[in-house]
Amino acid sequence: MDTSFLVMELGGGIFLSLVLTVTCLVFITVWKSTCQRSKLPPGPISLPFLGNVLQLDSKNLVKSIMKLSEKYGTVFTIHIGSRPVLVLCGYETVKEALVDQADDFSGRGHFPAFYLITKGYGVVISNGERWKQLRRFSLITLRNFGMGKRSIEERIQEEAQFLVEELRKTKERAFDPTFFFSKAVSNVICSVVFGSRFDYEDKKFLSLLQLLNDNFRFLSTTWGQLLNRFPGIILPLPGPHRKMLKNIKVVKRLVKEYVKEHQMILDPSNPRDFIDCFLIKMQQETQNRASEFSMKNLVMTTLNLFAAGTETVSTTLRYGLMILLKYPEVEETVHQEIEHVIGESRLPCMEDRNKMPYTEAVIHEIQRFIDIIPLNLPHSVTRDTTFRGYTIPKGTDVIPVLSSVLHDQNKFGNPKCFDPQRFLDGNGYFRKNDAFMPFSAGKRMCLGEGLARMELFLFFTTILQNFTLKATGNPDDIDLTPEFSSFSNLPRWYQLHLVPRLR
């Protein structure tokens, strides 16, 4: 027999087998997708394996999803890779899911980048009993953390003064405010979590902030989006995600060092901070096999609080000052209210907030306008759920689009316009709006909302009590559109001058 003919026959057979295998895999994927979609709301047709990659712009994921909402309504299905994801848009829809059906939508959805960081530990990305135990403990500990010598408000006031002194050193020169705010905001959560603040020149502290800032930005880049969509493909490849994982190893190591230091001098009768409280809880539950109070959960929950408590508030401050640079008339009205209520001789305090409706309205409008986590963190349904006439299978990922709530035309007229007046009534009093959800809503809403709101008020008022903002160019030329708009909305790079008001 001709051996070359045999080789050709075998090669042809192998090729045919490969074609049949791939065809079957594609058929199975499409069939599964069709079965799943028969229960889920309609949405754009997806490609096998790739999902809706053609419809979702990784550079502006929010805009892509809002465009799909115009066609498919407030409830629709997209595919991220081969995974079906339920998308919820608009205040009424998001409220119905996260608040009215809070238990059903209280799961944490698939977030590969976060899972690579946490391995499922900690309070942010966990589910089930682990999440319930850690969230309950964290809420109680944070709420009660006026237990030491000073309250959280006093810690923020003190840190705001450190920040003012640091800002004075700029001597009216143009500067980038990014790490000024990161250092101040981070020190507040550090005092709660680690029991102490850091000097602004501490090299370890500055390195830690740089690593967190790099990772926060990475999650909003195109590469970060690809990692979330196709983790199995992206993870083995070289790329910037390797730096993210390396950064996290360094941060985890530093947190572990702080935990070990706490263990050495722990006094169960006198807990100084969050880590002490967690260590005490670990000792109390050593005989409880169902306990989630372990070293891995301590390290990761500490990191969750530290990272979230640093980046979101500091970015809001940075974006907020950029907005005030563009609208100096808004800044001037805040100055007038500060002079009238607080004056020059004392520190701003939380009691002032109720007497300063315009300032409160400005801070709310900044949060609404910048929409810092536009897509929310992904949720999932905890059981087979009926929603808006559709059957949502247990475990289905859900994206409750916060951007669609904060820009809901029915709740915020002309939502693309920055207008603090929308939070004031006809008599100039502060007016609440149910659609104000920058911290999300329901059982997965932000743990640190109360702390963040205190920080934003005290830092903003202290800065504006002491300084007048000055743009480096024409305020009309300031571009407020975000540099990235996917996981987070991040402001473009800018500099400003600060002109002292108090000598």
ZAMARGU-4260 file (C-alpha; in steps of 0.2 Angstrom, whole numbers, plus 5000, padded with zeros to 4 digits):
<rodrens>
0) 5000/5000/5000 | 5006/5018/4996 | 5012/5025/5012 | 5009/5043/5006 | 4991/5039/5002
5) 4989/5032/5019 | 4996/5047/5027 | 4984/5058/5017 | 4969/5048/5022 | 4974/5049/5040
10) 4977/5068/5039 | 4960/5070/5030 | 4952/5060/5044 | 4959/5070/5058 | 4955/5086/5049
15) 4937/5080/5047 | 4936/5075/5065 | 4942/5092/5071 | 4929/5101/5060 | 4915/5090/5066
20) 4921/5093/5084 | 4922/5111/5082 | 4904/5111/5074 | 4897/5101/5088 | 4904/5113/5101
25) 4897/5128/5092 | 4880/5119/5090 | 4880/5115/5109 | 4885/5133/5114 | 4872/5140/5103
30) 4859/5127/5109 | 4863/5131/5127 | 4862/5150/5124 | 4845/5148/5116 | 4838/5138/5130
35) 4845/5150/5143 | 4838/5165/5132 | 4821/5157/5131 | 4819/5160/5150 | 4828/5177/5150
40) 4823/5194/5142 | 4828/5197/5124 | 4844/5205/5119 | 4856/5207/5105 | 4861/5191/5096
45) 4878/5185/5103 | 4892/5175/5094 | 4897/5158/5101 | 4911/5160/5114 | 4913/5178/5110
50) 4896/5184/5116 | 4891/5202/5112 | 4909/5207/5110 | 4904/5217/5094 | 4891/5227/5103
55) 4901/5231/5119 | 4915/5244/5117 | 4928/5241/5130 | 4933/5259/5130 | 4916/5265/5134
60) 4906/5250/5141 | 4893/5261/5149 | 4888/5270/5133 | 4887/5253/5124 | 4875/5246/5137
65) 4864/5262/5137 | 4863/5261/5118 | 4857/5243/5119 | 4844/5249/5132 | 4837/5261/5119
70) 4833/5246/5108 | 4829/5232/5120 | 4821/5242/5135 | 4825/5243/5153 | 4827/5224/5155
75) 4837/5214/5143 | 4851/5200/5141 | 4868/5202/5135 | 4882/5189/5134 | 4899/5192/5141
80) 4909/5178/5133 | 4897/5163/5134 | 4889/5169/5150 | 4872/5177/5150 | 4870/5193/5160
85) 4854/5201/5165 | 4855/5220/5162 | 4844/5232/5172 | 4842/5250/5168 | 4832/5265/5175
90) 4827/5269/5193 | 4811/5259/5194 | 4819/5244/5187 | 4834/5244/5198 | 4824/5248/5213
95) 4812/5234/5210 | 4826/5222/5209 | 4838/5228/5223 | 4826/5234/5235 | 4809/5226/5232
100) 4816/5209/5228 | 4832/5212/5239 | 4835/5194/5244 | 4833/5187/5226 | 4846/5199/5219
105) 4858/5199/5234 | 4871/5187/5227 | 4888/5193/5220 | 4890/5190/5202 | 4905/5184/5191
110) 4919/5196/5192 | 4935/5187/5186 | 4947/5201/5190 | 4941/5203/5208 | 4941/5184/5210
115) 4959/5183/5205 | 4963/5196/5218 | 4952/5189/5232 | 4951/5170/5228 | 4933/5172/5235
120) 4938/5178/5252 | 4933/5194/5260 | 4917/5204/5261 | 4916/5211/5244 | 4916/5196/5232
125) 4910/5182/5243 | 4893/5174/5243 | 4882/5164/5255 | 4886/5161/5273 | 4903/5169/5271
130) 4897/5185/5265 | 4883/5186/5278 | 4895/5183/5292 | 4908/5195/5286 | 4896/5209/5281
135) 4886/5208/5298 | 4903/5209/5307 | 4910/5223/5297 | 4894/5234/5298 | 4893/5232/5317
140) 4912/5236/5319 | 4912/5251/5307 | 4896/5258/5315 | 4902/5256/5333 | 4920/5263/5329
145) 4917/5278/5340 | 4923/5267/5354 | 4941/5273/5355 | 4947/5289/5362 | 4941/5299/5347
150) 4926/5297/5336 | 4928/5295/5317 | 4922/5313/5314 | 4937/5319/5325 | 4949/5308/5315
155) 4942/5315/5298 | 4944/5333/5305 | 4962/5330/5311 | 4966/5322/5294 | 4958/5337/5285
160) 4970/5349/5294 | 4985/5338/5289 | 4979/5339/5271 | 4977/5358/5272 | 4995/5360/5278
165) 5001/5349/5264 | 4991/5359/5252 | 4999/5375/5258 | 5016/5369/5253 | 5011/5370/5235
170) 5012/5389/5237 | 4999/5393/5224 | 5009/5383/5211 | 5000/5371/5199 | 4999/5353/5205
175) 4991/5337/5202 | 4979/5333/5217 | 4978/5314/5215 | 4990/5308/5228 | 4986/5323/5240
180) 4968/5316/5242 | 4973/5298/5242 | 4985/5301/5256 | 4972/5310/5267 | 4957/5299/5263
185) 4967/5283/5265 | 4973/5289/5282 | 4955/5290/5288 | 4952/5271/5284 | 4969/5267/5290
190) 4965/5274/5307 | 4950/5263/5308 | 4957/5247/5301 | 4975/5248/5306 | 4973/5259/5321
195) 4985/5273/5316 | 4988/5285/5302 | 5004/5287/5291 | 5016/5301/5288 | 5013/5309/5270
200) 5031/5305/5266 | 5031/5287/5272 | 5038/5277/5258 | 5029/5261/5261 | 5013/5271/5262
205) 5016/5280/5246 | 5020/5264/5237 | 5004/5256/5244 | 4994/5270/5237 | 5003/5269/5220
210) 4999/5251/5219 | 4981/5253/5223 | 4979/5267/5211 | 4987/5257/5197 | 4975/5243/5200
215) 4960/5254/5201 | 4964/5261/5184 | 4968/5244/5176 | 4951/5238/5180 | 4944/5252/5168
220) 4956/5249/5154 | 4952/5239/5138 | 4964/5225/5145 | 4955/5225/5161 | 4939/5223/5152
225) 4946/5209/5142 | 4952/5200/5157 | 4934/5200/5164 | 4926/5194/5148 | 4939/5181/5143
230) 4949/5176/5159 | 4954/5159/5152 | 4962/5166/5137 | 4969/5182/5144 | 4976/5175/5160
235) 4990/5164/5153 | 4996/5178/5141 | 5009/5192/5145 | 5001/5209/5148 | 4997/5222/5161
240) 4986/5210/5171 | 5002/5202/5177 | 5007/5218/5185 | 4990/5219/5193 | 4993/5202/5201
245) 5010/5207/5206 | 5004/5223/5214 | 4991/5213/5224 | 5004/5201/5231 | 5014/5216/5238
250) 4998/5223/5246 | 4993/5207/5253 | 5010/5205/5261 | 5010/5222/5269 | 4992/5219/5276
255) 4999/5202/5283 | 5013/5211/5291 | 5001/5223/5300 | 4990/5208/5306 | 5005/5200/5313
260) 5010/5216/5323 | 4992/5216/5330 | 4993/5198/5335 | 5009/5201/5345 | 5001/5215/5356
265) 4983/5211/5355 | 4973/5215/5371 | 4955/5207/5370 | 4949/5219/5383 | 4954/5234/5373
270) 4952/5233/5354 | 4960/5247/5345 | 4954/5245/5327 | 4945/5233/5315 | 4960/5221/5314
275) 4959/5219/5333 | 4941/5216/5333 | 4942/5203/5319 | 4956/5194/5329 | 4946/5194/5344
280) 4931/5186/5335 | 4943/5173/5328 | 4948/5168/5345 | 4930/5167/5351 | 4925/5156/5336
285) 4939/5143/5336 | 4927/5129/5340 | 4914/5134/5328 | 4917/5124/5312 | 4905/5135/5302
290) 4914/5151/5306 | 4921/5162/5292 | 4932/5171/5304 | 4949/5165/5297 | 4966/5173/5293
295) 4962/5173/5274 | 4945/5182/5277 | 4954/5194/5289 | 4967/5199/5276 | 4955/5201/5262
300) 4942/5210/5271 | 4955/5222/5278 | 4961/5225/5260 | 4943/5227/5254 | 4940/5241/5266
305) 4956/5249/5264 | 4955/5249/5245 | 4937/5254/5243 | 4939/5267/5257 | 4954/5275/5248
310) 4950/5275/5229 | 4932/5280/5228 | 4932/5294/5240 | 4948/5302/5234 | 4943/5300/5216
315) 4926/5309/5220 | 4936/5323/5228 | 4948/5325/5214 | 4933/5325/5201 | 4923/5337/5212
320) 4937/5350/5212 | 4938/5348/5193 | 4920/5352/5192 | 4921/5367/5203 | 4935/5374/5193
325) 4924/5373/5178 | 4909/5381/5187 | 4918/5395/5198 | 4900/5402/5202 | 4896/5386/5211
330) 4912/5387/5221 | 4909/5405/5226 | 4891/5401/5232 | 4899/5387/5243 | 4912/5399/5250
335) 4898/5411/5255 | 4889/5397/5264 | 4905/5392/5273 | 4908/5410/5278 | 4890/5412/5284
340) 4889/5395/5294 | 4906/5391/5299 | 4917/5406/5298 | 4936/5406/5299 | 4939/5402/5317
345) 4934/5384/5319 | 4934/5368/5310 | 4919/5362/5300 | 4909/5348/5308 | 4895/5337/5304
350) 4882/5347/5313 | 4885/5361/5300 | 4878/5350/5286 | 4860/5353/5290 | 4863/5371/5290
355) 4872/5371/5273 | 4859/5365/5260 | 4868/5372/5245 | 4885/5364/5250 | 4876/5347/5253
360) 4867/5349/5236 | 4884/5352/5227 | 4891/5337/5235 | 4876/5326/5230 | 4877/5333/5212
365) 4895/5329/5211 | 4892/5311/5216 | 4877/5310/5204 | 4886/5318/5189 | 4903/5309/5190
370) 4894/5292/5193 | 4910/5284/5199 | 4905/5266/5198 | 4893/5267/5183 | 4889/5248/5181
375) 4889/5244/5199 | 4898/5228/5205 | 4889/5213/5197 | 4875/5205/5207 | 4867/5187/5204
380) 4851/5180/5208 | 4851/5168/5223 | 4837/5157/5217 | 4825/5155/5202 | 4817/5171/5202
385) 4802/5179/5192 | 4806/5197/5187 | 4795/5208/5175 | 4787/5192/5168 | 4803/5183/5165
390) 4810/5168/5174 | 4828/5171/5179 | 4838/5155/5183 | 4847/5154/5200 | 4865/5160/5198
395) 4862/5172/5183 | 4873/5187/5184 | 4865/5204/5185 | 4871/5221/5180 | 4860/5234/5189
400) 4867/5250/5179 | 4869/5264/5192 | 4873/5276/5178 | 4855/5273/5171 | 4848/5278/5189
405) 4859/5293/5192 | 4855/5299/5174 | 4836/5294/5174 | 4827/5308/5164 | 4811/5305/5175
410) 4820/5307/5191 | 4834/5320/5186 | 4828/5332/5172 | 4842/5336/5160 | 4854/5323/5168
415) 4869/5327/5158 | 4870/5345/5165 | 4878/5349/5182 | 4865/5357/5192 | 4865/5357/5211
420) 4848/5366/5211 | 4840/5349/5207 | 4844/5345/5226 | 4835/5361/5232 | 4817/5365/5234
425) 4809/5382/5230 | 4814/5388/5248 | 4832/5383/5246 | 4831/5368/5258 | 4840/5352/5253
430) 4828/5340/5244 | 4831/5321/5244 | 4829/5311/5228 | 4826/5292/5229 | 4836/5289/5214
435) 4852/5296/5222 | 4861/5279/5223 | 4880/5282/5221 | 4882/5269/5234 | 4870/5256/5226
440) 4855/5250/5236 | 4848/5235/5244 | 4858/5221/5253 | 4874/5224/5243 | 4875/5243/5245
445) 4892/5250/5250 | 4897/5246/5268 | 4906/5262/5270 | 4892/5274/5265 | 4891/5283/5281
450) 4910/5285/5283 | 4911/5291/5264 | 4898/5304/5266 | 4906/5311/5282 | 4923/5312/5273
455) 4916/5321/5257 | 4907/5334/5268 | 4922/5338/5280 | 4936/5337/5267 | 4926/5348/5254
460) 4921/5361/5267 | 4939/5361/5275 | 4947/5363/5258 | 4935/5377/5252 | 4936/5386/5269
465) 4955/5388/5267 | 4957/5390/5248 | 4950/5397/5232 | 4952/5386/5217 | 4961/5393/5202
470) 4961/5384/5185 | 4978/5383/5175 | 4968/5389/5159 | 4951/5394/5153 | 4938/5385/5164
475) 4927/5383/5149 | 4940/5372/5141 | 4940/5359/5155 | 4934/5343/5149 | 4923/5334/5162
480) 4920/5318/5152 | 4929/5303/5160 | 4946/5297/5154 | 4939/5279/5156 | 4921/5273/5158
485) 4919/5255/5162 | 4922/5248/5179 | 4924/5266/5185 | 4923/5284/5178 | 4940/5291/5181
490) 4943/5310/5178 | 4956/5316/5165 | 4972/5322/5172 | 4973/5340/5177 | 4982/5352/5188
495) 4975/5367/5198 | 4981/5382/5209 | 4976/5384/5227 | 4975/5402/5233 | 4974/5403/5252
500) 4959/5412/5260 | 4964/5410/5278 | 4982/5416/5283
</rodrens>
